[in-house]
């Protein structure tokens, strides 16, 4: 006579979850599983694609800021200065070169904002955009504008007026450094990018299908008809000719 094997005791976690003396749940997920029981994806895994897209848009904004800096240093009007003895005077006292530098920066920022918003929309249109694209355009546009301002000043004429005056000598001419008189011009790029992205998303963005109205009938699958020639069951309907006589 053999003694049946004693089943192993349930795990401590199962015993605590189901109570003392209860059998472990066969449908419980294995220990250490990363998938959630309700089938949802963890928050970090869901945010990772959004972070990648936002970082890519910011990186593209920084590269565009370098291009903007070169254009601003090249196209911005220069302020002419002249050396008169121990004084440095404006070559054109009534000129508007300072305001012209701000206007050129604003126009370039407006164009770059439109281009970056259009590019980001076309790249992310298939996935439907998202908050990462808008945030990336805002942060990238602001950082790109600040970088264009700083690098443009470095690429433009030197801001060492005394050194330039000594270099050209008495009666010589040189250009003053370019700078922004209104720092609000730094916001033109991100604001233009956000407006263009909003217009493009409203006009050509991905649309979601509207749910059917509550009064619409629910489509039901058709009931499959019995196969031809199948034997009739004991509860099948009578044939057109009437009831068949069974054996007595």
DONU-777737 format. One line per field, with one value per residue (C-alpha): x, y, z; residue in one letter; chain. Coordinates in nm, 3 decimals. Each point is the difference from the previous one (the first is absolute). Example, Ala and Ser with C-alpha at 12.3 -4.5 7.8 and 13.67 -1.06 7.14 Angstrom:
u [1.230;0.137]
v [-0.450;0.344]
w [0.780;-0.066]
nugu [a;s]
zapa [A;A]
This chain:
u [0.000;0.145;-0.052;-0.103;0.242;-0.081;-0.048;0.251;-0.103;-0.104;0.244;-0.006;-0.116;-0.287;-0.092;-0.015;-0.198;-0.259;-0.006;0.115;-0.094;-0.103;0.145;0.218;-0.166;0.092;-0.067;0.232;0.296;0.342;0.228;0.217;-0.215;0.022;-0.335;-0.289;-0.296;-0.250;0.211;0.107;0.351;0.221;0.021;0.374;-0.041;-0.280;0.192;0.322;-0.114;-0.132;0.328;0.193;-0.215;0.022;0.378;0.030;-0.203;0.212;0.320;-0.131;-0.077;0.357;0.137;-0.239;0.123;0.353;-0.131;-0.198;0.312;0.197;-0.283;-0.046;0.372;0.004;-0.323;-0.028;0.085;0.318;0.036;0.286;0.238;0.277;0.302;0.041;0.308;-0.071;-0.372;-0.208;-0.294;-0.286;0.062;-0.374;-0.155;-0.353;0.029;-0.234;0.251;-0.067;-0.370;0.078;0.201;-0.303;-0.230;0.229;0.016;-0.379;-0.048;0.253;-0.154;-0.344;0.121;0.189;-0.302;-0.223;0.251;0.060;-0.372;-0.070;0.280;-0.106;-0.361;0.091;0.231;-0.249;-0.323;-0.040;0.001;-0.228;0.248;-0.037;0.104;0.364;0.009;-0.146;0.229;0.302;-0.078;-0.041;0.318;0.203;-0.118;0.086;0.342;0.067;-0.085;0.227;0.280;-0.047;0.021;0.317;0.178;-0.108;0.161;0.320;0.001;-0.069;0.237;0.202;-0.146;0.344;-0.046;0.328;0.200;-0.172;0.055;0.371;0.016;-0.151;0.163;-0.119;-0.259;-0.055;-0.335;-0.117;-0.329;-0.150;-0.107;-0.353;-0.238;-0.370;-0.160;-0.326;0.043;-0.362;0.123;0.121;-0.363;-0.091;0.134;-0.181;-0.322;-0.003;0.074;-0.289;-0.248;0.100;-0.015;-0.348;-0.125;0.149;-0.139;-0.346;0.001;0.193;0.047;-0.096;-0.368;-0.159;-0.323;-0.306;-0.179;-0.343;-0.303;-0.165;-0.322;0.174;-0.087;0.275;0.103;-0.036;0.177;-0.234;-0.090;0.164;-0.252;0.028;0.198;-0.193;-0.067;0.080;-0.207;-0.279;0.028;-0.273;-0.097;0.020;-0.299;-0.231;0.040;-0.237;-0.177;-0.106;0.116;0.184;-0.130;0.242;0.024;-0.270]
v [0.000;0.331;0.334;0.282;0.288;0.299;0.312;0.280;0.290;0.315;0.286;0.257;0.272;-0.219;-0.096;0.362;0.099;-0.278;-0.057;-0.294;-0.340;0.125;-0.136;0.230;0.179;-0.182;0.316;0.223;0.149;-0.153;0.152;0.283;0.058;0.351;0.001;0.136;-0.223;0.220;0.004;0.365;0.113;0.151;0.381;0.012;-0.219;0.221;0.323;-0.120;0.058;0.345;0.096;-0.115;0.204;0.310;-0.032;-0.036;0.316;0.193;-0.121;0.112;0.341;0.036;-0.079;0.253;0.254;-0.029;0.075;0.295;0.139;-0.005;0.168;0.268;0.083;0.024;0.190;0.228;0.364;0.122;0.323;0.206;0.173;0.250;0.093;0.373;0.058;-0.155;-0.039;-0.264;0.146;-0.144;0.012;0.039;0.166;-0.023;-0.357;-0.281;-0.283;-0.104;-0.042;-0.166;-0.271;-0.078;-0.007;-0.239;-0.230;-0.001;-0.077;-0.283;-0.141;0.012;-0.191;-0.258;-0.052;-0.069;-0.242;-0.194;-0.029;-0.122;-0.256;-0.129;-0.033;-0.191;-0.239;-0.075;0.022;-0.378;-0.045;0.298;0.250;0.023;0.216;-0.101;0.178;0.321;-0.004;-0.077;0.290;0.240;-0.102;-0.043;0.334;0.189;-0.164;0.048;0.370;0.053;-0.189;0.200;0.324;-0.099;-0.161;0.280;0.258;-0.206;-0.038;0.372;0.295;0.015;0.174;0.132;0.362;0.124;-0.273;0.059;0.376;-0.052;-0.241;0.239;0.315;0.360;0.062;-0.371;-0.176;-0.331;-0.170;-0.043;-0.340;-0.119;-0.054;-0.022;0.310;-0.184;-0.344;-0.075;-0.092;-0.328;-0.114;0.045;-0.339;-0.219;0.200;-0.026;-0.373;-0.061;0.198;-0.177;-0.342;0.076;0.107;-0.301;-0.241;0.155;-0.006;-0.316;-0.189;-0.360;-0.041;-0.247;-0.169;0.124;-0.262;-0.107;0.172;-0.178;-0.052;-0.179;-0.372;-0.239;-0.226;-0.367;-0.287;-0.219;-0.339;-0.279;-0.225;-0.378;-0.177;-0.165;-0.365;0.013;-0.240;0.166;-0.001;-0.093;0.367;0.097;0.158;-0.226;-0.015;0.164;-0.330;-0.050;-0.216;-0.316;-0.314;-0.162;-0.362;-0.126]
w [0.000;-0.108;0.168;-0.235;-0.034;0.215;-0.214;0.067;0.219;-0.183;-0.030;0.280;-0.241;-0.120;0.353;0.104;-0.310;0.023;0.373;0.209;-0.129;-0.347;-0.323;-0.214;-0.289;-0.324;-0.202;0.206;-0.194;0.065;0.258;-0.141;-0.307;-0.144;-0.179;0.197;0.077;-0.183;-0.317;0.019;-0.095;0.273;0.007;-0.070;-0.307;-0.132;0.052;-0.161;-0.365;0.092;0.163;-0.306;-0.235;0.219;0.031;-0.378;-0.059;0.253;-0.168;-0.339;0.153;0.124;-0.345;-0.155;0.257;-0.141;-0.348;0.135;0.171;-0.326;-0.190;0.264;0.015;-0.379;-0.067;0.304;-0.083;0.163;0.199;-0.153;0.241;-0.064;0.213;0.061;0.213;0.337;-0.076;-0.174;-0.189;-0.201;-0.372;-0.060;0.310;-0.142;-0.122;0.109;-0.011;0.360;-0.063;-0.332;0.177;0.219;-0.304;-0.188;0.305;0.026;-0.370;0.005;0.318;-0.160;-0.305;0.204;0.226;-0.301;-0.153;0.323;0.074;-0.353;0.017;0.341;-0.116;-0.316;0.188;0.280;-0.201;-0.029;0.378;0.059;0.147;0.376;0.290;-0.053;-0.337;0.141;0.303;-0.218;-0.233;0.292;0.183;-0.318;-0.139;0.318;0.035;-0.370;0.020;0.299;-0.172;-0.322;0.199;0.183;-0.292;-0.238;0.227;0.002;-0.380;-0.057;0.049;0.319;0.302;0.108;-0.112;0.147;-0.169;-0.336;0.029;0.061;-0.290;-0.259;0.142;-0.004;-0.271;-0.060;-0.031;0.143;0.087;0.344;0.124;-0.068;0.288;0.083;0.140;0.078;0.157;-0.081;-0.348;0.149;0.036;-0.367;-0.109;0.261;-0.030;-0.379;0.019;0.240;-0.212;-0.321;0.169;0.132;-0.343;-0.175;0.259;-0.029;-0.381;-0.090;0.326;0.066;0.070;0.238;-0.100;0.187;0.206;-0.132;0.160;0.287;-0.196;-0.289;-0.020;0.096;-0.286;0.090;-0.163;-0.212;0.143;-0.196;-0.179;0.047;-0.265;-0.282;0.057;0.369;0.210;0.189;0.374;0.240;0.037;-0.368;-0.172;-0.202;-0.375;-0.246;-0.067;0.359;0.284;-0.083;0.150;0.234;0.083;0.224]
nugu [x;x;x;x;x;x;x;x;x;x;x;x;x;x;x;x;x;x;x;x;x;x;x;x;x;x;x;x;x;x;x;x;x;x;x;x;x;x;x;x;x;x;x;x;x;x;x;x;x;x;x;x;x;x;x;x;x;x;x;x;x;x;x;x;x;x;x;x;x;x;x;x;x;x;x;x;x;x;x;x;x;x;x;x;x;x;x;x;x;x;x;x;x;x;x;x;x;x;x;x;x;x;x;x;x;x;x;x;x;x;x;x;x;x;x;x;x;x;x;x;x;x;x;x;x;x;x;x;x;x;x;x;x;x;x;x;x;x;x;x;x;x;x;x;x;x;x;x;x;x;x;x;x;x;x;x;x;x;x;x;x;x;x;x;x;x;x;x;x;x;x;x;x;x;x;x;x;x;x;x;x;x;x;x;x;x;x;x;x;x;x;x;x;x;x;x;x;x;x;x;x;x;x;x;x;x;x;x;x;x;x;x;x;x;x;x;x;x;x;x;x;x;x;x;x;x;x;x;x;x;x;x;x;x;x;x;x;x;x;x;x;x;x;x;x;x;x;x]
zapa [A;A;A;A;A;A;A;A;A;A;A;A;A;A;A;A;A;A;A;A;A;A;A;A;A;A;A;A;A;A;A;A;A;A;A;A;A;A;A;A;A;A;A;A;A;A;A;A;A;A;A;A;A;A;A;A;A;A;A;A;A;A;A;A;A;A;A;A;A;A;A;A;A;A;A;A;A;A;A;A;A;A;A;A;A;A;A;A;A;A;A;A;A;A;A;A;A;A;A;A;A;A;A;A;A;A;A;A;A;A;A;A;A;A;A;A;A;A;A;A;A;A;A;A;A;A;A;A;A;A;A;A;A;A;A;A;A;A;A;A;A;A;A;A;A;A;A;A;A;A;A;A;A;A;A;A;A;A;A;A;A;A;A;A;A;A;A;A;A;A;A;A;A;A;A;A;A;A;A;A;A;A;A;A;A;A;A;A;A;A;A;A;A;A;A;A;A;A;A;A;A;A;A;A;A;A;A;A;A;A;A;A;A;A;A;A;A;A;A;A;A;A;A;A;A;A;A;A;A;A;A;A;A;A;A;A;A;A;A;A;A;A;A;A;A;A;A;A]
